[in-house]
Amino acid sequence: MFNDRDLGILGAGALLAVLCLFLPLSFTGKVVIGFLVLVGFMALALLRLGPDRVPPEVWMMRRFRYSMQTRQYVNQQAATRKTEGDPSPSKQKAQRPTVERERPAPSYQPQIPQATMRPVDLAWNEIGVYPLLTVLLGVVGIYFAVWLANGGAQELAFWLTWR
């Protein structure tokens, strides 16, 4: 179904979204911030990075290890051609074919840097939609209960009895 990592991230997101109710803002502000926190944690639970589609913490650990490891640089230069003795010019002219003389001049083509593809994927098949919807509906239910307790019941009664 899904692993503990995804469940932990979804649970932490739901807890932080509910804790957003304690912010000193209007109820609308609390709902907006809580929703953004929950969606952010859901995206983090689904996110897979790199060419082999690993979770962000594994990808970041690989990038950190790669950036910290020692690299071996080589100062490569063009190979020098050692000749034994002085070859006569007549031998060199006889060895070269005439096709090389008729070669067209290379045309100038500017090098355009190609964008490197950074694969990003969402792991819908690993996690599934049901855990995400369960967390979302649970948080919405808690927000609804808090709204009812803070005067939403009177407002709802007003709208239902109004003609």
VOPAGU-2260 file (C-alpha; in pm, 1 decimal, decimal comma):
REM VOPAGU-2260
SITE   aa  ch    i         X         Y         Z
SITE  MET   A    0       0,0       0,0       0,0
SITE  PHE   A    1     235,7     274,2     117,9
SITE  ASN   A    2     536,9     295,4     341,9
SITE  ASP   A    3     592,5     456,3     679,6
SITE  ARG   A    4     770,5     755,0     526,8
SITE  ASP   A    5     463,4     863,3     332,8
SITE  LEU   A    6     234,0     800,7     628,6
SITE  GLY   A    7     461,5    1003,8     855,3
SITE  ILE   A    8     474,7    1297,3     614,3
SITE  LEU   A    9      96,6    1294,7     564,9
SITE  GLY   A   10      40,6    1273,5     940,7
SITE  ALA   A   11     283,1    1558,5    1010,4
SITE  GLY   A   12     111,6    1770,3     745,9
SITE  ALA   A   13    -230,3    1699,9     894,3
SITE  LEU   A   14    -106,6    1781,9    1244,7
SITE  LEU   A   15      49,5    2109,8    1130,2
SITE  ALA   A   16    -265,5    2198,5     937,3
SITE  VAL   A   17    -474,4    2146,5    1252,6
SITE  LEU   A   18    -221,3    2343,0    1459,4
SITE  CYS   A   19    -273,1    2633,2    1218,1
SITE  LEU   A   20    -603,4    2684,8    1401,6
SITE  PHE   A   21    -403,9    2839,0    1687,3
SITE  LEU   A   22    -259,5    3116,0    1469,7
SITE  PRO   A   23    -369,7    3468,5    1563,4
SITE  LEU   A   24    -552,8    3529,3    1235,5
SITE  SER   A   25    -910,1    3534,4    1116,2
SITE  PHE   A   26   -1070,6    3196,8    1053,6
SITE  THR   A   27   -1035,3    3245,5     678,5
SITE  GLY   A   28    -663,0    3308,4     716,4
SITE  LYS   A   29    -628,2    2996,4     931,0
SITE  VAL   A   30    -809,9    2789,8     668,0
SITE  VAL   A   31    -595,0    2923,1     383,5
SITE  ILE   A   32    -266,1    2868,1     565,7
SITE  GLY   A   33    -372,9    2524,9     691,4
SITE  PHE   A   34    -477,4    2421,9     341,3
SITE  LEU   A   35    -146,0    2537,8     193,9
SITE  VAL   A   36      49,0    2349,8     461,8
SITE  LEU   A   37    -150,7    2032,8     399,9
SITE  VAL   A   38    -113,6    2053,0      20,9
SITE  GLY   A   39     260,1    2117,5      59,1
SITE  PHE   A   40     306,3    1808,9     275,1
SITE  MET   A   41      95,3    1600,5      36,8
SITE  ALA   A   42     313,9    1710,5    -252,9
SITE  LEU   A   43     625,8    1627,8     -47,5
SITE  ALA   A   44     490,3    1279,6      23,7
SITE  LEU   A   45     423,7    1222,7    -347,4
SITE  LEU   A   46     740,2    1383,6    -485,0
SITE  ARG   A   47    1004,4    1165,3    -648,2
SITE  LEU   A   48    1323,2    1311,1    -796,1
SITE  GLY   A   49    1613,2    1203,2   -1012,2
SITE  PRO   A   50    1635,6     962,1   -1300,3
SITE  ASP   A   51    1558,2     666,6   -1072,0
SITE  ARG   A   52    1262,6     839,6    -899,5
SITE  VAL   A   53    1370,4     840,8    -535,1
SITE  PRO   A   54    1221,0    1044,1    -246,9
SITE  PRO   A   55    1359,0    1396,9    -198,0
SITE  GLU   A   56    1563,1    1312,7     111,6
SITE  VAL   A   57    1742,4    1027,0     -67,3
SITE  TRP   A   58    1803,3    1249,0    -369,8
SITE  MET   A   59    1938,3    1532,7    -153,5
SITE  MET   A   60    2165,3    1291,6      36,9
SITE  ARG   A   61    2306,7    1163,5    -291,7
SITE  ARG   A   62    2365,0    1517,7    -415,2
SITE  PHE   A   63    2534,7    1609,2     -84,7
SITE  ARG   A   64    2760,9    1303,1     -93,6
SITE  TYR   A   65    2853,2    1373,0    -455,0
SITE  SER   A   66    2933,2    1736,9    -380,7
SITE  MET   A   67    3149,8    1643,1     -82,1
SITE  GLN   A   68    3347,3    1358,5    -238,2
SITE  THR   A   69    3696,5    1407,3    -369,8
SITE  ARG   A   70    3729,8    1440,2    -742,5
SITE  GLN   A   71    4030,4    1346,0    -947,4
SITE  TYR   A   72    4106,2    1603,5   -1209,8
SITE  VAL   A   73    4336,8    1532,9   -1501,9
SITE  ASN   A   74    4510,9    1803,9   -1695,3
SITE  GLN   A   75    4477,2    1662,8   -2043,3
SITE  GLN   A   76    4666,5    1818,4   -2325,5
SITE  ALA   A   77    4687,0    1738,9   -2690,9
SITE  ALA   A   78    4916,0    1447,4   -2757,8
SITE  THR   A   79    5251,3    1537,6   -2903,4
SITE  ARG   A   80    5367,9    1344,7   -3204,0
SITE  LYS   A   81    5717,8    1210,9   -3170,9
SITE  THR   A   82    5894,5    1136,2   -3492,1
SITE  GLU   A   83    6203,2     933,5   -3531,8
SITE  GLY   A   84    6425,2    1128,8   -3759,2
SITE  ASP   A   85    6323,2    1391,4   -4008,6
SITE  PRO   A   86    6078,8    1251,6   -4262,2
SITE  SER   A   87    6130,7    1379,2   -4609,4
SITE  PRO   A   88    5864,6    1612,0   -4750,5
SITE  SER   A   89    5817,9    1394,8   -5058,4
SITE  LYS   A   90    5701,9    1100,3   -4848,3
SITE  GLN   A   91    5445,0    1311,3   -4667,1
SITE  LYS   A   92    5300,1    1447,6   -4988,8
SITE  ALA   A   93    5273,2    1101,1   -5136,3
SITE  GLN   A   94    5091,6     967,3   -4831,1
SITE  ARG   A   95    4822,4    1235,3   -4822,8
SITE  PRO   A   96    4524,1    1170,9   -5046,8
SITE  THR   A   97    4388,6    1449,7   -5264,8
SITE  VAL   A   98    4048,2    1436,2   -5095,8
SITE  GLU   A   99    4178,1    1630,0   -4796,7
SITE  ARG   A  100    4261,5    1931,1   -5012,0
SITE  GLU   A  101    3905,0    1956,4   -5141,1
SITE  ARG   A  102    3746,5    1952,7   -4796,5
SITE  PRO   A  103    3503,4    2246,6   -4749,1
SITE  ALA   A  104    3570,4    2494,7   -4473,4
SITE  PRO   A  105    3375,4    2422,6   -4156,8
SITE  SER   A  106    3074,1    2643,5   -4113,0
SITE  TYR   A  107    3020,3    2833,7   -3792,1
SITE  GLN   A  108    2741,9    2689,4   -3579,7
SITE  PRO   A  109    2695,7    2851,1   -3239,9
SITE  GLN   A  110    2666,0    2607,8   -2953,8
SITE  ILE   A  111    2331,4    2646,8   -2785,5
SITE  PRO   A  112    2329,6    2509,2   -2434,1
SITE  GLN   A  113    2062,7    2243,7   -2407,3
SITE  ALA   A  114    1848,4    2240,4   -2098,3
SITE  THR   A  115    1923,7    1943,0   -1882,1
SITE  MET   A  116    1620,1    1738,2   -1802,2
SITE  ARG   A  117    1560,5    1710,2   -1430,5
SITE  PRO   A  118    1300,7    1438,9   -1390,3
SITE  VAL   A  119    1034,0    1504,4   -1131,8
SITE  ASP   A  120     750,2    1263,9   -1074,1
SITE  LEU   A  121     460,0    1216,0    -835,6
SITE  ALA   A  122     428,3     866,2    -688,8
SITE  TRP   A  123      54,9     817,3    -737,3
SITE  ASN   A  124      95,8     441,1    -781,2
SITE  GLU   A  125     301,9     398,7    -464,5
SITE  ILE   A  126      83,8     600,1    -228,7
SITE  GLY   A  127    -252,7     605,4    -394,5
SITE  VAL   A  128    -534,1     855,0    -366,6
SITE  TYR   A  129    -713,2     706,6     -65,4
SITE  PRO   A  130    -459,5     801,5     205,7
SITE  LEU   A  131    -446,3    1154,1      65,8
SITE  LEU   A  132    -824,2    1187,7      63,3
SITE  THR   A  133    -847,8    1040,6     414,7
SITE  VAL   A  134    -608,5    1300,5     552,0
SITE  LEU   A  135    -776,0    1582,5     358,5
SITE  LEU   A  136   -1125,7    1489,5     475,5
SITE  GLY   A  137   -1005,7    1446,3     833,2
SITE  VAL   A  138    -855,4    1795,3     838,5
SITE  VAL   A  139   -1163,7    1943,9     670,4
SITE  GLY   A  140   -1382,6    1771,7     931,0
SITE  ILE   A  141   -1176,7    1917,3    1217,1
SITE  TYR   A  142   -1194,6    2263,8    1062,9
SITE  PHE   A  143   -1570,9    2226,2    1020,0
SITE  ALA   A  144   -1613,9    2123,4    1383,9
SITE  VAL   A  145   -1408,0    2423,9    1499,5
SITE  TRP   A  146   -1613,3    2653,4    1276,5
SITE  LEU   A  147   -1936,3    2515,0    1423,5
SITE  ALA   A  148   -1806,3    2565,6    1776,8
SITE  ASN   A  149   -1696,9    2925,4    1707,6
SITE  GLY   A  150   -2034,5    3052,5    1592,3
SITE  GLY   A  151   -2079,6    2864,6    1268,3
SITE  ALA   A  152   -2385,6    2687,7    1406,8
SITE  GLN   A  153   -2571,0    3018,5    1450,4
SITE  GLU   A  154   -2465,5    3131,5    1103,7
SITE  LEU   A  155   -2576,3    2801,8     954,8
SITE  ALA   A  156   -2910,4    2825,9    1137,6
SITE  PHE   A  157   -2955,3    3179,7    1004,6
SITE  TRP   A  158   -2897,5    3069,5     646,0
SITE  LEU   A  159   -3127,8    2768,6     679,8
SITE  THR   A  160   -3418,6    2969,9     831,7
SITE  TRP   A  161   -3385,7    3270,6     604,2
SITE  ARG   A  162   -3653,0    3295,9     337,3
